[in-house]
Amino acid sequence: MDVKLSQGFRMSWHSILANKLRTFLSMLGILIGVATVISLVAMGQGSSNEVEKSLQSLGTNMLSVNIMGRGSVTTLSLDDAVHLADGIEDIEGVAPIVSGNAAVKYGTTESASVSVEGITPDYETVKDFKHQSGRYIVPLDVSNYSRVALLGVNTAADLFGSEDPTGKTVLLNGVRFKVVGLLEPKGSSLGGSNDDKVLIPITTAQRLFQSAGIRSISVKVAEEDKMAAVVSQIEAKLAELFRGNTDSFNVFNQQDVKDTMSSISKTMSMMMAGVACISLVIGGIGIMNIMLVSVTERTREIGIRKSLGAKKRDILVQFLIEAVIISGMGGLAGIGLAYAACYAMTHYFEMATEIKANIISYSFVFSAAIGILFGIFPANKAASLKPVDALRHD
């Protein structure tokens, strides 16, 4: 049996080498299908990783409290926001934020629109956003409505180039602010770039943007497993402040957002892989068509083999092996093409991709299975030919 199997491999291989163009055309559908499946899944995984990274920068033990309002009152007072954690255990810090966009300008440089956040000193530890030079916002800045600012690294580079901005004066919406510090690079999150921003005291921001109350509060919880309990206590306290109107606020758990986004990314990846698998099936149909043509072309050869004692099983195995080799070679070529495509997307188009080993093995096994599935019919047709009829074929 081993001898006959090895003979089947040899004969299949000789047939493949003897018809290179036909073999290449047979492989093409599988090659494109495998490359498409791997590339699409790699793109989906890369996107998922980017989302994961963005959410990780926000922290999985963070809560975001958004205030929508109640009747004519649409915000919390600064005092209520600062003392939101009072009486609630397992909260490490609370950072109320007043945000908006402003035109920033230094000297004769062209003004640019940046995100400005009014903060309290607790922002540094709650958001884990530290400074690399100068100083941070201090309580005295908040109580004195000081016009001081910290710059993100991108904003500082746009305004000052490679100079240290500490001690310089910039204009925010035409108002003079002294730069007291430069923030560390933070990268981007779902809310946008954290390096294209300016931080100022929260009381100063309220005056700058004419905002009397607080709409956004970040809360840092001591441990992730305490999140649900803290959310319940914060919601109860807010419901009391808003006199039972629970539609006036939302408390978002960053871990829930992370889980939801990861689930969406995985679902999208699987959907894209499913669509790409259709091209593999089309490639299998191409193999079947080419193999049927091959059976017709080699009818006389099959008749000679049968007249010399070859059994139906021998002919069946030979043509099945041929189909599997073609689809397997197409699968390997597709894997190579997928790596090249992902390399090009990452290095030339700045698209995040990640190829996982299990997708490679699944794709290759699937391509071989396609060869078997679509090779059975032509192989069976070849094996079922009668020697006399086959020898009479011109």
N, C-alpha and C positions, 0 to 999 in steps of 0.2 A: 504493500500500500504506500509506504514512504517513497519507494522508487517511482511509482506512478505519479505521486504528488510532485516530486521533484522534477519529473519529466514534464508534467503539466506546467510547472513554473517556467521551465526552460522554453517550452514551445510558446507559451504566452508572451514571454519576454522577447523572443525572436520575432513574433508577429507584431509586437508593439514597435520594435526598432525598425522593422521593415516598412512601416507606415507612419512615419514621424508626423506628417501634417495631420493625418486623421487622428492620431493620438493627441496632438496638441489641441485640436478643435474639440475633442472629447473632454479634455482636461479643463478647457477654458471656463465652462459653466461652473464646475466645482471650485476652481481657483478663485473666481470672482466671488462666489457665494461664501467661501470660507473667509476670504479677506474682508468681505463686507461685514460678516457676523462679528469677527474679532475686533475690527476697527470701530464699529458702532458701540459694542459693549465697552471697549476701552475708552471711548469718548464719554459714555454714560458714567463709567466709574471715575473718570477724571473729573467730571462735573460734580459728582457726588463728593469727591475728596475736597474740591474747592469749597463746596457748601459746608462740609464738615469743618474745614479749617476756619472759615469765616465765623461759624457758630462757636467754635472752640475759643476764638479770640474774645467772644462776648462772655464766655464763662458759663459752665453748666450749672453753677449754683447761684445764678443771677435771676432776679425777678424784675420785670418791667411793669410799672404801674402807669397806666394812661388815664387821664381824667377827661371825660367828655362834657361834664357839667350837669347841673340840676336847675331847671327852670331858668331864671335870670342869672344865676350864679354858675359859671362854667369852669371854675378852677378851685384848687385848694389855696389857702393862704400859705405863705412861706413858713410861718411858724407851725402850722398843722403838718406841712410836708416834712419839716426837719424833725418833728417829734412823732412821726408816724410809727416808729419802732418802739416807742415807750410802752412798757408793759408786755412786750412780745419777746419771748426768749429765742435764742438761736439766730438772731440777726446780728451780723458783724458791722454793718454800716448802711446808711441811707444817704443817697445823693440826689437831691432835687435838681432839675435842670430846666433852664429857660433857653430855648434855641431859636435861631433865625439866620437869615443870610444878610451879609453886609458887604459893602464895597471897602476893600482895604487898599491903602496906598502909602508908599514911603517916598518922600522926596519927589523926584521927577519921574519915578517909575509909573507905568500905566496902572490904573486901579483895576483890581480883580475881585470877583465875587467869591466869597468864602463862607463856609459854615461857621457860625459863632455860637458858642455855648456858654451860658452863664452858669457858674458852678459854685459850690461850697468847698472848703478844704477837704471834706471827706471824699470828694470825687476821686482823688488820687488813689486811695486804697480800695474804694468800692469798684471802680472801673479798671484798676491796676494799670493806670496810665501815668507814668512817672516823668520827671524832667531830667534832662542831661546836663543842663547848665542853668545858672541863675537860681531862682527860687520858685515856689509854688504859690498859689493863692492862699492867704492866711486869713484868720477870722477878722483881723483889723480891716482888711480890704473890703470884706463884706459889710461890716458895720459902718464904714466910712464912705461907702459908695465909690471906692477908689477906681480911677481910670488906669488900670494896669492890665497887662495881657501876657499870656503865654502863646507861643506860636508853634504850630505843627511843622515838621521838618520840610515838607514840600512848600508850604506857605513862606517859610523863612528863606528857602532857596530862591523862590520866585522874586522876593522883595530885596534880599540882601546878598544873593549869590553864596559865596563861601564864607562871608563874614559872619561873626557871632552877632546876632541881633540884640543881645541883652544890653539894656541901657538906652537903646535907640527909641525913637518916637514914631508911631504909625498913626494913620487916620482911619477910623472906622465910621463909615457914613459921615465923614467930615469932622468927627470928634477925635481929639488927640488922646492917644493911649500910650503909656510908657511900657515897653517890652521888658518884663522882669524875668523871663525864663524861656528856654527852648525845650520842647517836649521830646521824648525819645521816639524813634520810629515805631509805629504801631501797625502799619499795613491797613488793609481794607477789611470791612465786615459787611453784613447785609445792608447796613445803612449807608454804605459808601466809604470813601477813603477817610481814615482817621488822621492822616497826615496833612490834609488840606483843610485845616481848621484853626480857629483862634479861641482860646479859653479866657474868659473874663469873670470878675466877681458876679454872682447871681443878682445882687441888688442893682449893680450897674447895668446889667443886661435888661432888667425890668424897665429901667428908665430908657435905655437905648431903643428897645422894641416896643415901649409903651404897653408893657404886659404886667398887670398888677398881680396876677396869681401864677400858680404852678400847674402845668399840665402833664409833666413827665417826671417820674421818680424811678431811680434805679436802686434796687435793694439787694444787698449781698447776704446770702444765708450761710451760716457756719458750715453745715454739712448737707450734702445732696439728699440724704434720706429724710431730712427735716423739711424739705420743700413744701410738701402737701400741707403739713400742719401750719407752717408759716403763712402760706397762701390763704388758708381758711381764716386765720386770725387777722390778717391784713384786710381781707374782704369784710369781715365782721366790723372792724374798726371804721372802714370807709363807709359801710352801710349806715353806721351810726352818725358819721359826719354829714352824710348826704340824706339823713332822715329816712332811711329805708329804700331810697331810690337806687337800686342795684344797676340800673341802666346808665348811671352817671360815670361808671369807671370800669376798667378792665385790668386784670392782673395776669400777665403772661409769664409762664414758666419757660425759660430758655431751653430746658431739657426737652420739654414737650415739642417745642418748635423744631429742635434738632432731630428728634425722632420722626416727626412728620415729614420734614424735608428729606431725610435719609430714605424713608419709605417711598416718597414720591420719586426720588432719583432711581431707586432700585426698580420700581415699577416701570419707569420710562426706559431703563436699560433693557429690561426683559421684553418690553413691547418692540423696541428697535431690533433686538436679536430675533424675535419671532418673525418680524417682517423680512429681515435678512435671510432667514432660513428658507423663505419661499424661493430665493434665487438658487439655493442648494438643490431644492426639489427640481427646479427647471434644469439645473445642470445634470441631475440624474436622468431626466427625460432625454437630454442631449446624448448622454452615454448610451441609453437604450437604443436611440435611433441609429447612432453610429455602429453599435454592435449588431443591429439587425442588418445593416448594409454589409457589414463584415461577414455575417453568416451567409448572405446571398453570394458574396464574392468568393467565399471559400467552400462552397457546397461540394465541389469536386474533391477538394482536399479532405473534407470530412468523410466523403464516400470511400476514398482510398484508405484512410485510417481505419474505418469500420471493417472494410474488406480484409484488412491485415490483422483483425482481432480486437481492435479497440472497442470497449463496451460503451454503452450509453452514459454510464457514470463518468468515464474518462473524458468524454467530450464535454459533458456538463461542467466538470471540475475545471477543465482548461479555459472555457469561456468565462466562467465565474471568476477565476483567478485573474484573467485579463481585465475584466471590469473592475475588480478590486484594486489592481495595480494602478490602473488609469485614475481612478478616483482618489487613491492614496497619494499618488504623485501630485494630483491637482490640489489635494489638501495641504501637502507640504509646501508647494509653491504658494498657495494662498496664505499660509502662515508667514512665509518670508515677505510676501507683498504687504501683509497687515503690519508687520514690524516696520517696514520701510515707510508706509503711509503714516503710522503713528509718530515715527521719528520726524517726518516732514511737518506734520501738524503741530508737534510740540516746539520744534526749533525754528520753523519758518512762519507759522501762523499763530504761534503763542496760544495754542489750544491745549488744555490739560488732558492728558490721556494716561491710562494705566492698563497694561495687559496682564491679566492674571493667568497663572499656569493652568487652573482648572478649565478656563474657557478654551485654551489651546488644545487640551486633551479632548474635551467634549467635541470641539469642532472637527478634530481629526477623526475621532471615532465615528462621528456622524457622517463624515464624508465617505469613510470606508463602508458604513452601513448602507449609504445611498448606492454605492457601487454594487453591493450584493443585491439590494432590493430591485434595482432597475436592470441588473444584469441577469436576473433569473429567467425572465421571459425569453430574451434572445438565446441564452445558453440552453434552455430547455428546447427551443425550436431547433437549434443545431444538433442537440443530442437525439432528437426524435426523428431525424432524417433517416430514411431507409437507404442502405448502401446502394442498391440497384438504381433507385431514383437519383441519388446523389451523383453516381458515376455517369448517368446519362445527361446530367446538367451541363450545358455549354458555358 
